[in-house]
Amino acid sequence: MAERSSYSEVTPEIVRLAEMSREAGVIDTELFTKYDVKRGLRDLNGKGVLAGLTNISDVRATKIVDGKSVPAEGRLFYRGYEVKDLIDGFSRDNRFGFEEVTYLLLFDKLPNTQELEDFEKLLIFYRSLPTSFVRDIIMKAPSKDMMNTLARSILTLYSYDDAADDVSLPNVLRQCLQLISLCPLLSIYGYQAYSHYHDGQSFFIHQPLSEGSMAENILHILRPDSRYTPLEAKLLDICMILHMEHGGGNNSTFTTHVVSSSLTDTYSVMAAAIGSLKGPRHGGANIKVIQMFEDMKKEVKDWADEEEVSRYLDRLLNKDAFDKAGLIYGVGHAVYSISDPRAVVLKKFVEKLSEEKGLHKEFELYNLVERLAPKIIAGERKMYKGVSVNVDFYSGFVYKMLGLPMELYTPIFAIARMSGWAAHRLEELANNGKIIRPAYKSICEERAYVDLKDRTE
């Protein structure tokens, strides 16, 4: 065998073997219909196959009219409370809500004043990494992908936990609370190390706040001067609440249930969920939205011209603009049709921040695309349900206005979703269910063994 010139090199031999692997892996699509296989665990109408029960959240996109299910404005409930009502509640009191909603997801009740204060202190108590963890782990071989960094760091924390494999509920809850508190540090410190070693930027590590909300702590440890406005922190708080949880069937949360059902440790479960969220089909959509709009702003001369913007959107759908994938990113969702309630809630706050940042003209471009894109898609594609913008449509714009580096967009999603994953892990263990093991039908034919000397091909 020839000497390998690079650890990452894909040689012609690998290309040849990969083609053999591809040919071996292709299955006739007609067989999925023949055996009534729900590809992606979804039926032809996009509705998920019922695989379990959950008491944590509910995603609603239809209503019953005259005995039939019809599309409706999207609604999202956490433990029976509509998300927009939760956000309206703490916004009226000018409070942060991430800690309160985390308490709700984990314990199925809204905390009273004392319970909330005690819980916030507990999360702050866990806001510290093991001694020398930053030096020994995060600063060594920093990855260019912060989701990889986050997963690796979480797996490494296993080695610092004397009860890492204990899956009793008190121990798992302790581990989950620690990870909820530590994810911002693991993600942002990982980014600082990468930015320093790969991009030559100044390397600074702020100690976490000894008081204050999760959103305030994130902006504090991220920014060189640790300064932020109240509106910036409040909007980041709301973004995280909207990303915290979205039913048991989304890919990363289902992964949490699947891996938890094997009774493995919490660190392995959360690393697996992060691996799922890292995928561009799941957690990276808001990055694509930002990149798409950057291209749009270059191609479209008059951002207020509906015809010019419409022509660009047509080009997107016809694979003649941006990444030529034929997609308008941030538009459409697997469940929602008429509206994504997270996008509806977020939009109101996004407009306020765009005015504070002097970016209202850009907000109006987003607003115009939100109005035009569903009509253009409906005119070009056969749709089984309506389409609307989803939460990723506006969240990337928020992160851009907050000055977050793009490398942290998906980790911020993971930081928020850790609360939902924790609730689902605890729910899976509390129910002591069977290991999750769906069936795959084999379509391979039996073959007789051929001795090595007799194989001609």
C-alpha positions in Angstrom: 0.0 0.0 0.0 1.3 3.5 -0.9 2.4 5.7 1.9 -0.4 8.0 3.1 0.4 11.6 2.4 -2.3 13.2 4.5 -4.5 12.0 7.4 -7.5 13.6 5.6 -6.7 12.6 2.1 -9.3 10.7 0.1 -7.3 8.5 -2.3 -8.5 7.1 -5.6 -8.8 3.7 -3.9 -11.1 5.1 -1.3 -13.2 6.7 -4.0 -13.5 3.3 -5.8 -14.4 1.5 -2.6 -16.9 4.2 -1.7 -18.7 3.7 -5.1 -18.9 0.0 -4.3 -20.4 0.8 -0.9 -22.9 3.2 -2.5 -24.0 0.6 -5.0 -24.3 -2.0 -2.2 -26.4 0.4 -0.2 -29.0 1.6 -2.7 -32.4 0.1 -2.2 -35.1 0.2 -4.9 -37.5 3.0 -3.8 -40.5 0.9 -4.9 -39.8 -1.6 -2.2 -40.5 1.1 0.5 -44.0 1.4 -1.0 -44.4 -2.4 -1.4 -43.7 -3.0 2.3 -45.4 0.1 3.5 -42.2 1.5 5.1 -42.5 5.0 6.5 -39.3 6.6 5.3 -38.0 9.0 7.9 -40.7 7.6 10.2 -43.1 9.9 8.3 -46.1 9.0 6.1 -46.6 10.4 2.6 -48.3 13.5 4.0 -45.3 14.3 6.2 -47.0 13.2 9.4 -44.8 11.5 11.9 -45.3 7.9 12.9 -46.5 7.6 16.5 -43.5 6.1 18.4 -44.1 7.2 22.0 -45.9 9.4 24.5 -44.6 12.6 26.2 -46.0 15.0 28.7 -43.4 17.6 28.1 -44.5 19.6 25.1 -47.0 19.7 22.3 -46.6 21.0 18.7 -50.0 21.8 17.1 -50.5 22.8 13.5 -54.0 21.5 12.7 -57.5 21.8 14.1 -60.7 19.7 13.7 -63.4 21.2 11.5 -66.5 19.2 10.7 -64.7 16.1 11.8 -61.7 16.7 9.6 -58.2 17.8 10.4 -57.3 21.0 8.6 -54.3 23.3 8.8 -54.3 25.9 11.5 -52.1 28.6 13.0 -49.2 26.9 14.7 -49.2 26.7 18.5 -46.4 25.4 20.8 -47.1 24.3 24.4 -44.6 23.5 27.2 -46.2 21.3 29.9 -49.6 22.6 28.8 -48.7 26.3 28.8 -48.7 28.1 25.5 -45.2 29.4 24.9 -46.3 32.9 23.9 -48.2 33.2 27.2 -45.1 32.2 29.1 -43.0 34.8 27.3 -45.7 37.5 27.7 -45.8 36.7 31.4 -42.2 37.3 32.3 -41.9 40.1 29.8 -44.6 42.0 31.6 -42.5 41.7 34.8 -39.3 42.6 32.9 -37.7 39.3 33.9 -35.6 36.7 32.2 -37.4 33.5 31.5 -34.9 30.8 30.6 -34.4 29.5 34.2 -38.2 29.6 34.9 -39.1 27.7 31.7 -36.3 25.1 32.4 -37.8 24.5 35.8 -41.2 24.0 34.2 -39.9 21.5 31.6 -38.1 19.5 34.3 -40.7 19.5 37.0 -44.1 20.0 35.4 -44.9 23.2 37.3 -44.3 26.9 37.3 -42.1 27.8 40.3 -43.1 30.2 42.9 -40.8 33.1 43.9 -38.7 31.1 46.4 -38.5 28.0 44.2 -37.3 30.1 41.2 -34.7 31.9 43.3 -33.4 28.6 44.7 -33.3 27.0 41.3 -31.4 30.0 39.8 -28.9 29.8 42.6 -28.4 26.1 41.9 -27.7 26.7 38.2 -25.3 29.4 39.1 -23.6 27.1 41.5 -23.0 24.6 38.7 -21.5 27.4 36.5 -17.9 26.3 37.0 -15.7 23.8 35.1 -13.3 21.4 36.8 -9.9 22.8 37.7 -7.6 23.1 34.6 -10.4 21.8 32.3 -10.0 24.9 29.9 -6.2 24.4 29.8 -6.1 20.6 29.5 -9.1 20.0 27.3 -10.5 23.0 25.5 -7.2 24.6 24.6 -5.8 21.3 23.2 -6.5 20.5 19.5 -9.4 23.0 19.1 -11.8 22.0 16.4 -13.1 24.2 13.6 -16.6 23.1 14.4 -18.0 24.2 17.8 -20.6 21.4 17.9 -17.7 19.0 17.7 -15.9 20.9 20.5 -19.1 20.8 22.6 -19.7 17.1 22.2 -16.0 16.3 22.9 -16.0 18.4 26.0 -19.2 16.8 27.3 -17.8 13.3 26.8 -14.6 14.3 28.6 -16.6 15.5 31.6 -17.5 11.8 32.1 -13.9 11.3 33.3 -14.4 14.0 36.0 -17.6 12.4 37.4 -17.2 9.7 40.1 -20.8 8.7 39.5 -20.8 9.0 35.7 -22.7 5.7 35.1 -25.3 6.0 37.8 -28.6 6.3 36.1 -30.7 6.9 39.2 -33.0 9.9 38.7 -31.3 12.1 41.4 -27.9 11.6 39.9 -29.1 12.1 36.3 -30.9 15.3 37.3 -27.7 16.5 38.9 -25.7 15.7 35.7 -28.4 17.4 33.6 -28.4 20.6 35.6 -24.6 20.8 35.5 -24.6 20.4 31.7 -27.3 23.0 31.3 -25.1 25.4 33.2 -21.8 24.4 31.6 -22.8 24.3 27.9 -22.3 28.1 27.4 -18.8 27.9 28.8 -17.8 24.8 26.8 -19.1 26.3 23.6 -17.8 29.9 24.0 -14.4 28.9 25.5 -14.0 26.4 22.6 -14.7 29.2 20.1 -12.2 31.5 21.8 -9.5 28.8 21.6 -10.3 28.1 17.9 -10.4 31.8 17.1 -7.0 32.3 18.7 -5.1 29.4 17.3 -6.7 29.3 13.8 -7.6 32.9 13.1 -4.9 34.7 15.2 -7.4 36.6 17.3 -6.8 37.7 20.9 -7.5 34.9 23.4 -9.5 35.9 26.4 -11.4 33.8 29.0 -13.9 35.6 31.2 -14.9 33.9 34.5 -18.7 33.2 34.5 -21.0 35.6 36.3 -21.7 34.7 39.9 -25.3 36.1 39.4 -27.6 36.9 36.6 -29.4 35.0 33.9 -28.1 32.4 31.3 -28.5 35.0 28.5 -26.5 37.6 30.4 -23.8 35.1 31.2 -23.5 34.1 27.6 -23.0 37.7 26.4 -20.6 38.4 29.3 -18.2 35.5 28.5 -18.5 36.0 24.8 -17.7 39.7 24.4 -14.2 41.1 25.0 -15.6 44.0 27.1 -18.5 41.9 28.6 -20.9 44.7 27.8 -24.5 44.3 26.4 -27.7 46.2 26.4 -30.8 45.0 28.3 -32.7 44.5 25.0 -29.8 42.3 23.7 -29.9 40.0 26.7 -33.7 39.9 26.7 -33.9 38.9 23.1 -31.2 36.2 23.4 -33.2 34.9 26.4 -36.4 34.7 24.3 -34.5 33.0 21.4 -33.3 30.3 23.8 -36.7 29.7 25.2 -38.2 29.3 21.7 -35.5 26.7 20.9 -35.6 24.8 24.3 -38.1 22.2 23.3 -40.1 21.0 20.3 -41.8 17.7 21.0 -40.4 14.2 21.3 -40.2 13.5 17.6 -37.6 15.9 16.4 -34.3 14.2 15.4 -32.1 15.2 18.4 -34.8 14.7 21.0 -35.8 11.3 19.6 -32.0 10.5 19.7 -32.1 11.4 23.4 -35.0 8.9 24.0 -33.3 6.2 21.9 -29.9 6.4 23.6 -31.4 6.9 27.1 -33.4 3.7 26.6 -30.2 1.7 26.5 -29.4 2.9 30.0 -26.1 4.5 29.0 -24.7 7.5 30.8 -25.9 11.1 30.6 -22.7 12.4 28.9 -23.0 9.8 26.0 -26.7 10.7 25.6 -26.1 14.4 25.3 -23.2 14.0 23.0 -25.4 11.9 20.7 -28.1 14.5 20.7 -25.5 17.2 19.8 -24.3 15.0 17.0 -27.8 14.9 15.7 -28.4 18.7 16.1 -25.1 19.4 14.3 -26.5 18.0 11.0 -27.5 20.7 8.5 -30.9 19.1 8.1 -31.6 19.9 11.8 -29.7 22.6 13.6 -27.8 24.5 11.1 -30.6 26.1 9.1 -30.3 29.6 10.5 -26.7 29.8 9.1 -28.0 29.0 5.7 -30.7 31.8 6.1 -28.0 34.4 6.9 -25.8 33.3 4.0 -28.8 33.4 1.6 -29.7 36.9 2.7 -26.1 38.1 2.3 -26.2 36.8 -1.3 -29.6 38.4 -1.8 -28.4 41.8 -0.6 -25.6 41.7 -3.2 -27.9 40.5 -6.0 -31.0 42.7 -5.4 -30.4 46.4 -5.9 -33.6 47.7 -4.4 -34.5 45.7 -1.3 -38.0 47.2 -1.3 -38.8 46.3 -4.9 -41.2 43.4 -4.7 -40.7 42.3 -8.3 -36.9 42.3 -8.0 -37.0 40.3 -4.8 -39.5 37.9 -6.3 -37.2 37.3 -9.3 -34.4 36.4 -6.9 -36.6 34.0 -5.0 -37.7 32.4 -8.3 -34.0 32.0 -9.1 -33.4 30.3 -5.7 -36.2 27.8 -6.4 -34.9 27.1 -9.9 -31.3 26.5 -8.6 -30.0 29.6 -10.3 -28.9 31.6 -7.2 -27.0 31.3 -3.9 -26.0 27.6 -3.4 -28.2 26.4 -6.3 -29.9 23.9 -4.0 -33.4 24.9 -5.1 -34.4 26.0 -1.5 -35.5 29.2 0.1 -34.0 28.7 3.6 -36.0 29.4 6.7 -39.3 28.8 4.8 -41.3 25.6 5.5 -41.4 23.2 8.4 -42.1 19.5 8.8 -45.2 20.1 11.0 -46.2 23.8 10.8 -48.0 25.1 7.7 -49.9 28.4 8.2 -47.4 29.7 10.8 -44.6 28.8 13.1 -45.6 30.2 16.5 -41.9 30.7 17.4 -41.3 32.9 14.4 -44.4 34.9 15.2 -43.3 35.6 18.8 -39.7 36.3 17.8 -40.5 38.7 15.0 -42.0 41.3 17.3 -38.7 41.5 19.3 -36.5 41.3 16.2 -38.0 44.5 14.9 -37.2 46.3 18.2 -33.6 45.1 18.1 -33.2 46.1 14.4 -34.2 49.6 15.3 -31.7 49.7 18.2 -29.0 48.5 15.8 -29.9 50.7 12.9 -30.8 47.7 10.7 -34.5 48.4 10.2 -34.1 48.4 6.4 -32.7 44.9 6.6 -35.6 43.8 8.8 -38.0 45.1 6.2 -36.3 42.9 3.6 -36.8 39.9 5.8 -40.5 41.0 6.3 -40.9 41.2 2.5 -39.4 37.7 1.9 -41.6 36.3 4.6 -44.6 37.6 2.7 -43.5 36.7 -0.8 -41.8 33.3 -0.4 -44.8 31.2 0.5 -46.7 32.4 -2.6 -43.7 31.8 -4.9 -43.2 28.3 -3.5 -46.9 27.5 -3.9 -46.7 28.6 -7.5 -43.7 26.5 -8.3 -44.1 23.3 -6.2 -46.9 20.8 -5.5 -47.5 21.2 -1.8 -49.4 18.8 0.5 -49.7 21.6 3.0 -49.0 25.4 3.2 -45.6 26.8 4.0 -44.6 29.7 6.3 -41.3 31.0 7.7 -39.9 29.0 10.6 -38.0 30.1 13.7 -34.7 29.8 11.9 -35.8 32.5 9.5 -35.4 35.2 12.1 -33.1 33.6 14.7 -30.0 33.9 12.5 -30.7 37.6 12.0 -31.0 38.0 15.8 -27.6 36.3 16.3 -26.1 38.5 13.6 -27.4 41.7 15.3 -26.0 40.4 18.6 -22.6 40.0 17.0 -22.5 36.3 17.6 -19.9 34.6 15.4 -21.6 32.2 13.0 -19.6 29.3 14.5 -21.8 29.7 17.6 -25.2 29.8 16.0 -25.9 26.0 16.3 -24.2 25.7 19.7 -26.6 28.4 21.0 -29.4 26.1 19.8 -27.8 23.2 21.7 -27.4 25.3 24.8 -31.1 26.0 24.8 -32.2 22.6 23.8 -30.2 21.0 26.6 -33.1 21.8 28.9 -35.5 19.9 26.6 -33.2 17.0 26.2 -32.8 16.8 30.0 -36.5 16.7 30.5 -36.9 13.9 27.9 -34.0 11.9 29.3 -35.6 12.0 32.8 -39.0 11.1 31.3 -37.6 8.1 29.5 -35.8 6.9 32.6 -38.8 7.6 34.9 -41.0 5.4 32.7 -38.5 2.5 32.7 -39.5 1.6 29.2 -38.0 -1.0 26.9 -35.0 -0.3 24.8 -36.1 1.4 21.6 -35.6 -1.0 18.8 -37.8 -0.5 15.6 -37.8 -3.1 12.9 -36.0 -3.0 9.6 -37.1 -5.6 7.0 -34.3 -7.4 5.3 -34.5 -7.7 1.5 -31.2 -9.5 0.9 -31.4 -12.9 -0.8 -29.6 -16.0 0.5 -26.3 -16.8 -1.3 -24.0 -19.8 -1.2 -20.5 -19.3 0.1 -17.7 -19.3 -2.5 -14.2 -20.3 -1.6 -11.6 -17.6 -2.1 -9.7 -19.5 -4.8 -12.9 -19.7 -6.8 -13.9 -16.0 -6.8 -13.2 -14.4 -10.2 -14.6 -10.9 -9.6 
